Amino acid sequence: MPVHLPAARTPDPRSAPAMRWGILGPGWIASRFVAALQKHTSQEVVAVGSRSAGRAEEFARSFGIAAHHGSYESLLADPSVDIVYVCTPHTEHRPGALAALDAGKHVLVEKPLGINAEQAREIAEKSTRTGLFAGEAMWSRFLPKFDVLRQVLDSGMLGEIRTVMADHGEYFTTDHRIYDPALAGGPMLDLGSYPVAFAHWVLGAPTDIAALGTPANAELNGQISAVLGNVDGAQAVLNTTILSDTPTSAAICGVDGQVRIPGPFYQPGPFEVRLRDGGVLRHDEEHGGHEDGLHYSAADAAREIVSGNRESTIHPLDDVISTLTTMDAIRARLDIVFPGEQHP
């Protein structure tokens, strides 16, 4: 039995080459992303763009950003910007990413890359044609904690993986934007992307999918439970909801041991490995929020760009597209249709 877990191999974010960032959409997640970059990296946030000149100016003032633009087009034309972080509502991720690539800018898109796999595939193809970097900021994938988890899985200490469990639920009042069908609301994109991506990361793409849904109202899904099965018979049991708070925990269970990750499983924090022979190994790490982890995807993007790569090695676009394909399939079983899509 190993006596301790491996150390994370994640490079110091401050050692990543400095890129000049433009922020497309100064909202809630943008403020945490910029705070994380300014606190933990050498990345430079040089400009922000919004459809509201006042919002852009206020955001720039709050974070000491030199340039603010009253339109997305003006931001994308700014020659001081190397890479754009797209953090608009979900329905605007695709047009924002494509416009940035057309403007000659590298792009990192807040998750999900698109509202469906087709949109993600379109962004990936545009990245190939332009020779520019495109990535999804699925931030948990870049955390040191997840690198340790990957080493645990690759070591085989858990034996054959048979079960993955993960949930992400948060209660929202009906005045929140997550209740807006026009913005692809409901739990799947904001919350459900985490457990689905986690299951995909551990087990790969599923071959069988079953799902149940609960409506939030006449226009919107409020809860999804899904079981994903792969060709080897392993299963993932997932839940996401906007109707209640849930533990947001996760587990990976193999024939020789299990990983238990307390909530929020997708954020910085501890976990433990419990082996069938009674051994317990712990990854000790303080719980952290968005400002303690969003910067890792930015540092990764900077390294890949300077190395001449068009996508992340840690979180490649094929994985992004495959995960969204699974999310699409879950939605299809529940007749959940987002703006611009056709009913199945």
C-alpha positions in Angstrom: 0.0 0.0 0.0 1.3 3.5 -0.8 2.1 5.6 2.3 1.1 8.9 0.8 -0.5 10.4 -2.3 1.6 12.0 -5.0 2.3 15.7 -5.2 0.6 17.8 -7.8 2.7 18.4 -10.9 0.9 21.7 -11.7 3.3 24.5 -12.5 3.3 27.7 -10.5 0.8 29.9 -12.3 3.1 32.9 -11.8 5.7 31.2 -14.0 3.4 31.2 -17.0 4.3 33.6 -19.8 2.4 36.9 -19.4 -0.3 37.4 -22.0 -2.4 40.6 -22.4 -6.1 39.7 -21.7 -9.3 41.3 -22.8 -12.5 40.6 -20.9 -15.6 40.2 -23.1 -18.6 40.6 -20.7 -18.0 42.2 -17.3 -20.3 40.0 -15.1 -20.1 37.9 -11.9 -17.6 35.3 -13.2 -15.5 38.0 -14.9 -14.9 39.8 -11.7 -13.7 36.6 -10.0 -11.5 35.6 -13.0 -9.8 39.0 -13.0 -9.3 38.9 -9.3 -7.7 35.5 -9.5 -5.4 36.5 -12.3 -4.3 39.7 -10.5 -3.8 37.8 -7.2 -2.1 34.6 -8.4 -0.4 35.2 -11.9 1.7 37.5 -14.0 -1.1 37.7 -16.6 -2.1 41.3 -17.6 -5.7 42.3 -17.9 -5.5 45.3 -20.2 -9.0 45.8 -21.5 -12.7 45.1 -20.9 -15.6 45.3 -23.3 -19.4 45.5 -22.7 -22.5 46.5 -24.6 -22.8 49.1 -21.9 -20.1 51.7 -21.9 -20.9 52.5 -18.3 -20.5 48.9 -17.1 -17.2 48.5 -18.9 -15.9 51.8 -17.4 -17.1 50.7 -13.9 -15.5 47.3 -14.2 -12.2 48.8 -15.5 -12.1 51.2 -12.6 -12.7 48.4 -10.0 -9.8 46.4 -11.2 -7.4 49.0 -12.5 -7.8 48.0 -16.1 -6.3 50.5 -18.6 -8.9 50.3 -21.4 -12.7 50.0 -21.5 -14.8 49.6 -24.5 -18.5 50.2 -25.0 -18.9 47.4 -27.5 -17.5 43.9 -28.1 -16.4 44.9 -31.5 -14.2 47.7 -30.1 -12.6 45.4 -27.6 -11.8 42.9 -30.3 -10.2 45.6 -32.4 -7.9 46.7 -29.5 -4.3 46.0 -30.6 -3.2 45.7 -27.0 -5.2 42.5 -26.5 -3.6 39.1 -27.2 -6.3 36.8 -25.8 -10.0 37.2 -25.0 -11.8 35.7 -22.1 -15.4 35.2 -23.2 -17.7 35.3 -20.1 -21.0 36.4 -21.5 -24.3 34.5 -21.0 -24.1 30.9 -22.4 -26.0 31.8 -25.6 -23.4 34.4 -26.4 -20.3 32.1 -26.0 -20.3 30.9 -29.6 -20.6 34.3 -31.3 -18.1 35.9 -28.9 -15.5 33.1 -29.5 -15.9 33.1 -33.3 -15.7 36.9 -33.4 -12.5 36.9 -31.3 -10.9 34.3 -33.5 -12.0 36.3 -36.6 -10.3 39.3 -35.1 -7.0 37.4 -34.7 -7.3 36.9 -31.0 -6.7 33.7 -29.0 -9.8 32.8 -26.9 -10.6 31.2 -23.6 -14.3 30.7 -23.2 -16.0 30.3 -19.8 -17.7 26.9 -19.6 -19.5 25.6 -21.5 -17.7 26.3 -24.7 -21.1 26.3 -26.5 -24.6 25.4 -25.6 -24.2 22.2 -27.5 -21.6 20.1 -29.2 -22.3 21.5 -32.6 -21.3 25.0 -31.4 -18.2 23.7 -29.7 -17.2 21.9 -32.9 -17.7 25.1 -34.9 -15.3 27.0 -32.5 -12.8 24.2 -32.7 -12.9 24.2 -36.5 -12.4 28.0 -36.5 -9.4 27.6 -34.3 -7.9 25.2 -36.7 -8.5 27.4 -39.7 -7.1 30.5 -38.0 -4.2 28.8 -36.2 -5.3 30.5 -33.0 -5.8 29.0 -29.5 -9.3 28.1 -28.3 -10.1 26.6 -25.0 -12.8 26.0 -22.5 -12.2 27.3 -19.0 -13.5 24.2 -17.2 -11.5 25.4 -14.2 -11.7 22.3 -12.1 -9.7 20.3 -14.7 -6.7 22.6 -14.2 -6.6 22.6 -10.4 -3.6 20.9 -8.6 -6.2 18.7 -6.8 -7.4 17.2 -10.1 -3.8 16.5 -11.1 -3.4 14.5 -8.0 -6.7 12.7 -8.7 -5.4 11.9 -12.2 -2.3 10.4 -10.8 -4.3 8.3 -8.4 -6.5 7.0 -11.3 -3.5 6.3 -13.5 -1.6 4.4 -10.7 -4.3 1.7 -10.6 -4.5 1.8 -6.8 -8.3 1.9 -7.0 -8.4 -1.2 -9.3 -11.0 -1.3 -12.0 -13.4 1.7 -11.7 -17.0 0.5 -11.5 -18.9 3.6 -10.2 -18.8 7.4 -10.3 -21.2 9.6 -8.3 -21.4 13.3 -8.5 -24.0 16.0 -7.8 -24.3 19.8 -8.1 -27.4 21.5 -6.9 -28.0 25.0 -5.8 -31.3 26.7 -4.8 -32.1 29.8 -7.0 -34.9 32.2 -6.7 -37.0 32.7 -9.8 -35.6 36.2 -10.5 -32.2 34.8 -11.2 -31.0 34.6 -14.9 -30.8 30.8 -14.5 -34.6 30.9 -14.8 -34.5 32.6 -18.2 -35.2 30.1 -21.0 -33.9 32.7 -23.6 -30.4 32.4 -21.9 -30.4 28.5 -22.0 -31.4 28.5 -18.3 -31.9 25.5 -16.0 -29.3 23.5 -14.2 -27.5 21.7 -17.1 -25.1 24.3 -18.3 -24.3 26.3 -15.1 -24.2 23.3 -12.7 -24.7 20.0 -14.5 -21.6 20.6 -16.7 -19.4 19.8 -13.6 -20.7 16.3 -12.8 -21.1 15.3 -16.4 -17.5 16.5 -17.2 -16.3 14.7 -14.1 -17.8 11.4 -15.1 -16.5 11.8 -18.6 -13.0 12.6 -17.3 -13.0 9.4 -15.2 -14.9 6.9 -17.4 -14.8 8.4 -20.9 -17.8 8.8 -23.2 -20.8 6.7 -22.3 -22.5 4.1 -24.5 -25.8 4.1 -22.6 -27.7 7.1 -21.1 -30.9 7.2 -18.9 -32.3 10.4 -17.5 -35.2 11.8 -15.4 -36.2 15.4 -15.2 -38.3 17.7 -13.0 -39.7 20.9 -14.3 -39.0 24.2 -12.5 -42.0 25.7 -14.3 -43.9 25.3 -17.6 -40.9 26.6 -19.6 -37.8 25.4 -17.8 -36.2 22.2 -16.5 -35.3 22.4 -12.8 -33.6 19.1 -12.0 -31.9 16.3 -13.9 -30.8 12.9 -12.7 -28.8 10.7 -15.1 -27.1 7.4 -15.2 -24.3 6.9 -17.8 -23.0 3.5 -18.7 -19.9 2.6 -20.6 -18.9 -0.4 -22.6 -17.2 -2.0 -19.7 -20.3 -1.8 -17.5 -19.1 1.0 -15.3 -21.8 3.5 -14.4 -21.9 7.2 -13.4 -24.9 8.4 -11.3 -25.3 12.1 -11.5 -27.7 14.8 -10.3 -28.0 18.5 -10.9 -30.8 20.9 -9.7 -31.7 24.5 -9.2 -34.5 23.6 -6.9 -32.5 22.8 -3.8 -29.0 22.9 -2.3 -27.2 19.5 -2.5 -23.9 18.3 -1.0 -22.0 18.9 -4.4 -19.8 15.9 -3.5 -18.3 13.2 -5.7 -16.9 9.7 -5.4 -14.9 7.4 -7.7 -15.3 3.7 -6.7 -13.1 0.9 -7.8 -12.8 -2.8 -6.8 -9.7 -2.0 -4.6 -10.6 1.4 -3.2 -12.6 4.6 -3.5 -12.0 8.4 -3.7 -14.3 10.5 -1.6 -14.4 14.2 -2.5 -16.5 16.5 -0.2 -18.4 19.4 -1.6 -17.8 21.5 -3.6 -16.0 18.7 -5.4 -15.0 20.8 -8.3 -13.3 23.5 -6.3 -10.0 23.5 -4.4 -10.2 21.4 -1.3 -9.3 18.0 0.2 -10.2 14.5 -0.6 -9.4 11.0 0.7 -8.6 7.6 -0.8 -10.0 4.7 1.2 -8.5 1.3 0.1 -10.3 -2.0 0.5 -7.5 -3.2 2.8 -8.3 -0.5 5.3 -5.7 2.1 4.3 -6.7 5.7 4.1 -4.7 8.4 2.2 -5.6 12.0 2.4 -5.0 15.0 0.1 -4.9 17.9 2.5 -5.8 21.2 0.9 -7.8 24.2 2.2 -11.2 24.7 0.6 -11.1 27.5 -1.9 -13.5 29.4 -4.1 -13.4 30.8 -7.6 -10.7 33.4 -6.8 -8.5 30.5 -5.6 -8.7 28.5 -8.8 -9.9 30.3 -12.0 -6.4 31.4 -12.8 -5.1 27.9 -13.5 -6.9 27.7 -16.9 -5.5 31.1 -17.9 -1.9 30.1 -17.0 -2.4 26.9 -19.0 -3.6 28.8 -22.0 -0.6 31.2 -21.8 1.8 28.3 -21.8 0.1 26.5 -24.7 0.0 29.6 -26.8 3.7 30.4 -26.3 4.5 26.8 -27.1 2.6 27.2 -30.4 -0.4 25.0 -29.5 -4.0 25.7 -30.5 -5.6 23.9 -27.6 -5.0 22.7 -24.0 -3.2 19.4 -23.5 -4.9 19.1 -20.1 -8.4 19.8 -21.5 -8.4 19.2 -25.3 -11.2 20.3 -27.5 -12.2 16.7 -28.4 -12.9 16.1 -24.7 -15.0 19.3 -24.6 -17.0 18.3 -27.6 -17.5 14.7 -26.3 -18.7 16.0 -23.0 -21.2 18.4 -24.6 -22.3 15.5 -26.8 -23.2 13.6 -23.7 -25.0 16.6 -22.3 -26.9 17.0 -25.5 -28.0 13.3 -25.3 -29.2 13.8 -21.7 -31.3 16.8 -22.8 -32.7 15.0 -25.8 -34.1 12.3 -23.5 -35.9 15.0 -21.5 -36.9 17.1 -24.5 -34.9 20.1 -23.2 -34.3 22.5 -26.1 -32.1 25.6 -26.0 -32.6 28.7 -28.1 -31.8 28.2 -31.7 -32.1 24.4 -31.5 -34.8 22.2 -33.1 -36.9 19.8 -31.0 -35.6 16.2 -31.4 
